[in-house]
Structure formats: structure tokens, C-alpha cells
């Protein structure tokens, strides 16, 4: 009798358990998550929203590498969204409020999907956040006057090397129509930056190199044509962009310029939008911050780091030159001064082999961007 009661209790308890848990037998254990891919934010980290026209970031060595562009464009930003502020063709949302928040996962920026990812270098103690740097001894070379001293911003050698990097990157995006259609936004931004580099080469005082310096204004205009045509996909746009790129390559290799006029003097704002300048600026910052994380890497890659720092410096100067936005806004120009103070300090640090000063300069740049973007990104 006692055994029957126990058995009955067991059956009743089991039935009650089924009523509580349902047919599934309770909440299933969560499936194990796959490891994040290279370049993905760490679990729990804020993910940056995809933005149309934002190119892939750079690989781990040799600077933002001249590799293939990503295979498919990101989801477009809704231009009808009232809070979206636009700078040319690219929404201001492309620029992070806090780039270091994104950078703290120490993921090395990936290159083309087909290339093997490079293992990120660990952050050394010396690469930890540092205090805001003091302004460098040399005065800012920009300042919104519409003119600046190129020799204080970048060497002619760094500009020549950057033009080679741009040529290789554009080659990957202009090989075939399919490449162009997948990567037209990146092609547009890269060509726009090349237009400014070519202008800087042509304007560089006291330099008799490169051998295409006298043709720089034609290269500038052909690069501008590529950028304009690559504002959208399409076979006719690709055809025109490819023709301009072939002319650029021919001139870089010693060929004659096209038989048409090109203005000797134009402002940077006529050839490169502020959004394209800021795209390249952010890309260069990300490369330096994410990859040059210890003194060993800093010294091993000194040539590429110096070139990137000088291009960084040039871009900061261009931002406040004639024709760009906000030059009459005192608060914006105060942010810009902090920005160019930081980029100039980064160049000085590389020349002096001073890794600590180099990291301080990047932290100062990051702080300036973090304070500037909340107001000038949304117009608040």
C-alpha cells in the first residue's frame, strides 16, 4: 500500500512538472556563439552602424594597404531621416563620437576579404591611454586662411608614395565593371583624396620631383572625374572612370598629359569634399591607433608610419583651407587647432623616434574628435 502511494505521488509529480515546463522540457541552453570574425567588434562592444560610402579599414602592416575593396557595399543610410547631417556624398554619421571606444577591442583592421587576416599585436603597457598632450612647439600650418605651408605638413616623398598607394587601390576597384559596381563609393572617395594629393604635389615649393609634377594638375582633374563618375554604379560611369584612370597611369609612367586645359590654381575644396577628406583622416587614424601599439612596431614600420603621419597632417591642414565648411565658426576652428596640433606632434614624434609622444598625439586627436563630433555631426 505504501509502495502504491509512493508510485502515485511520483506519477503526479512528473505530470505536474510537465505542465510547468511544457513539451520543450524547459528553456533550451543557448547555442554556443561562433568566434567573431577578424575586424568584428568584441561581444558587448557598441557596433558602428554601416554607412554607405564608408570604405573598409586598413590591414595590419605597411599602412592602409593598397588591396582590393570590400566585395559588397554596406546598407545605405536613409537620406530622408531628418537628423542625418550630410557632408557632400557621405553622412556625417560615418565618424565615431569616440573612436577609441571602437579601437579598444584591438582588432587589426582587415583588408580585402580574400586576404589572410593578420594577427593583431597585443597592447603594450606603454600604449595605454595617456594625458592630453601639450601643443607642439611649431605653429599650426593651417588655420582657415585658405593657404598653408606644405613643407611644414608633409614631405614631397610622402606625397609621392601616397600617390602610388592610391594608384594601386584604384586599380583593384577599376579592373572590371563588377569591381566598380561593388566598390564605387570607395573608388569615389579614394580618387577624391588622390586629387588633393596631386594638387599638393603640383603646388609643392622647391621640389623638382616627381617627374610628373608638371602634369599634376591634369592628374588632379582626371582623379576628380573618377570621383564624380563613381558616385553611383553603372557601365557608362565605369567606362568614363576607367578612361580617366588609364590617363592617370600613363602620366605617372611618363606619358604626355591629355590635350585639354587644366587650371593652374584651384582650392582643395574644388577637388575634394570635406566628407572625403574626413573619411581618409578617420581611416588613417584607425590604422595608426589600432596597429602601431608598441615601440617595437613603431620602429620597425617607421617609414610607413612617417608617411601616414604626414598624410594625416596634410589632411588636417586641408580641412581648414579656402572653401570648406565652418571656417567662420570659432568653436569649430578651436577644435581644428587641437586637431592639427595633434597631427603635427605625431609627425615630430616619428622623426624623433619618440613612441610615447606619438601615442600622446593620437590620444589628443581622439579627444578633440570626441568633443567635436557631438555638435558638428548632428547640428545640435
N, C-alpha and C positions, 0 to 999 in steps of 0.2 A: 504493500500500500504506500509506504514511504517512497519506494522507487518510482511508483506511478506518478505521485505528486511531483517528484523532482523532475521527471521527464516532461510532465505537462508544463512545469514552470520554464523549463529550458526552451520548449517549443514556443510558448507565449512570448518569452523574452526575445527569441530570434525574430518572431513576426513583428514585434514592436520595433526592433532595430531596423528591419526592412522598411517599415513605414517612415522612420526618421531619416534614413539615408537615401531612399529611393532606389531605383533599379541600377543606378550607376555605382552603388557601393560607396558613396562618399565623394568628396571633391577629389578629382584626379590630381596627382602630383604634376607640377608644371614641367613641361618638356624642357630638357637641357638646352640652353641657348648656345648658338654657334658663336665661335670667337669672332669678334669684329674684324672686318677686313682692314687692310692697311689703309690709313687715311681716314677711317671712320672715327667719330668721337667715342670716347670711353663711355661705358654704361653709366647713366645718371648725369652725364655732362650735357649741357644745352646744345641742341643741334642747330646749326645755322640753316635757315631756310634757303632752298635752292632759288637762285635768281637768274633770270635769263641774261645771257651775255657775260656770265662770270666764268672765266676760263679755269681749267684745272690748275692746282697749285704745283709747285716745283718739286723735282726729285731731290735726293739727299746730297748729291755731290756735284761740284762744278757749277754751282749757280742754278737758277731756274732753267732747267735744261732745254735744249733745242730738240725736243722729242715730239711725237705725234700728239695731237689734241685729243680730248676725250671722244669716245665713239658716239655719244648721243647728247644733245643739249638738255639742260635742266628744264624743269617745269617753268612756264612763263609766269611773270608777275602780272596781276590784273591791273592794267593802266587806268581802269575806271575807279579803282579804290581811292577814295578822297585823301586818305592820309599818306598815300605814296608820293614822295617827292622825287622828281626826276632831274638828273644831270645829263643832258644830251640823250643818248640812247639807253643809258643804264640807270635803273632806280637807285636812289641813294642807299636803300636798304642793303646793298651789297657789302657795305662797310660795317664791321662789327663795332658795337659800342665798346666792348672790352676784348680786344684781340688776344690778350694774354689768357683770358678765360678759355678760349678755344685752344690756345697754344699749350696749356698745361698738361694735356694728355701726352705730350712728347712724341706724337706720331709723326714720322717723317713724311713730308708731303710727297704724294705719289706722282709719277709721271704718266706715260701712256699706259693703258690697261695691259697691253701686250708685253710690257717690260717687267722684269722681275723687280719686286719691291726691295728696297734697301733697308736693312735693319736699322732702326733709329739708335743713335748714340745716347747713353744714359746722361741725365743731367748731373753735372759735377757740382760739388759744393760751391765752387766759385761762380756757377751760373745761376745761383738763387737770386730772387728779387733784391734789388739794391735801391738805395735812396735816389731821389731825383737828382740828376746831375746839374752842376753849375753850367752856365753858358760858356762856350768856348771863347778863347782869347780873341780869335779873329772875328771881325764883324760879319753880320749876315750879308750874303751877296745878293739877296733878292730884295724883298720889301715892298713890292707893289708899284714900283716906279715905272715899270714897263721895260726896264733894262737891267742887266746884271753882268757881272764879270764871270764869263765862262771859265776862265783859268782858275778861279777860286772854287769852282764847283766840281769840275771833273777834268781829268787829263784827256788829251786827244787820243791817247792809246786806249783808254777805257771806252771811248765813244766808238772807235773803230771796231773793237772787239764786240761791243754790244750790237753793232750793225750786222756782224757775222752771225751772232746768236739769233737775231730776228730773221735773217735770211733763211737759216736752217729751220726755224719754227714755221715760217710761212710756207716753206717747201712742202712740209707734211700736210698742210691744210689746203694746198692748191694743186695737188697731184692729179686728182680726178674729181669729177662732178660730185660723186658720193662723199668724198672727203670734205669738199667745200660745203655741201648741204648739211653735213653733220656738225661742222665746226665754224660756220660762217661768223658767229658772234665773236669767237676767239680770234679768228682771222682779222676781223674788223678792228678789234682793239689793238692787236699786235702791230698791224700795219699803221695805225694811227700813231703809236709810240715810235715806230721806225721813222715816220715823217718828222717828228720832233728831233730824233737823233740825227737825221740827215741835215736838218736845218742847223743844229748845233755844230756839226762838222763844218758846214759851209761858212758859218759865222766865226769859227774859232780863230782868234787872233794869233799871229806869229807862227802859224804851223803851215808847213808845206806838204804835209801828208794828211790823208792818204792820196793815192794817185787819182782818185775820183773826186777830190774836194771841189774842183771847178764844176763838176757835174752834180754836186749835192742838191742844188735847187730843183733839178729835174727829177732826181730820186725822191726828194721830198714830195713833189706833186704827184708822181706815179704812186707813191705809197698812200697818199691821200685818196687817190682814185680807188685803190684797192679797198680802203676802209669804207668808203662810201658805197661801193658795189656790194660789199659783204654785210650790209645792213639787213640783208634777207637772203634766202636761198633762191636758186633758180639757175637754169642753164645759161641764159643770156648774161646774168650777173657774173657767173663763174667765168664765162668767156672773156669779158672785159677785164675782170680782175687778174686773170691768168696772163693776158696780154701785157698788162702793166707790170706784173711781177717779172715776166721774161725780160722786159726792157730794163728793169732794175738790175737783174742779174747780169745782163750784158754790160751795163755801165760799170758795175762793180768789178767786172772782169776786164775792164779796159776798153770797152766799146764806146762808140760815139753816142751822144745824147739824141733824143728824138728831135726832129726838125720842127720845133714849135717853141713859142716863147714861154719863159717862166720868170716870174717877178724876182728881182734880186733880194728884196726885203719884204718880209711878211711877219706879223706877230705869230707867236706859237699858238695863240687861240684860234688862228685861221686854219691850222692844220691838224690840231689835236684837241678834242674836247676835254673839259675838266674831268669828266667821268672816266675817260680812257687814261688820263694821267693818274688819277687816284686808283684805278684798277691795277696799274703797273706798280704804283707805290705800295699798295697793300700786298701784292704778290711778292715784291722784293722784301718787305718787312717780314712776311711769314717765312720766307726762305732763311733769312739771317737769324731770326729768333728761334726757329724750330731746329735748325741744323748746325749752326755754329754755337754749340752748347758747352764746349770746354776749350781750354787753352791749346791742347794738342791739335784739335781740329782747326782751330783758329789759325795756327801757324802752318799747318800742312796745306791748307787751302787759301793761303794768303793772297795769291794772285786773283783768284775768283772772288774772294771776299772784298778785296780792294775795288775791283771793278764794280761789283754790286753796290758797294757803299757809295761810290762816286756817281753811279746812275741814280741811286736813291737821292743823293744830294742835288743833282741836276733837276730831278722831278720836283723836289721841294721848291727850288728856285723858280721853275716854270709856273707852278701853281699861282704865284702872285705876280705874274708878268702881265703886260698890257692885254686887256680884253677879257680877262677871266672874271668870274662872279665874285661878289662880296668884297672887292678891293676898297670900297668906301665904308666898310663895316669895321669899326675899330676893334670890336671884340674878336671878330674872325681873324683880323690881322695880328692880334696879340697871340692867338693860338698858332698862327702860321709862323710867327717869330720863334716860338718854342719849338716848333717842328723843325725849322731849318737850323736852329741852334743844335738840335739833336743830331741831324744828319751830318752837319759839318763836324761835330765832335766824333761821330763814328768814323769818318774819313781820317781825322787826326789820330784816332786810336789805332787804326790799322797801320798807318805809316809808322807809328811809334812802337808797334808790337805790344800794345797795352790791352790785354784781353779784358781786364776789369773795367777800364774806361769804356771799352766797346760795349760791354753789356749794360753799363750805366746809360750810355747814349740810347740804346734800344728801349730801356725802361722809361726814359724821359719822353721818347717819341710816343710810346704806347700810352703814357699818362695824358699827353696832350691830345691824342686822338680820342681817348675815352671821355675827356671833358668836352671836346668839341662836338662830337657826333650827336649827343642827345638834343642839342639845339639846332644844329645845321643839317641834320639828317631828316627831321620831320617838320622843320619850320616853326617849332614851338618857341 
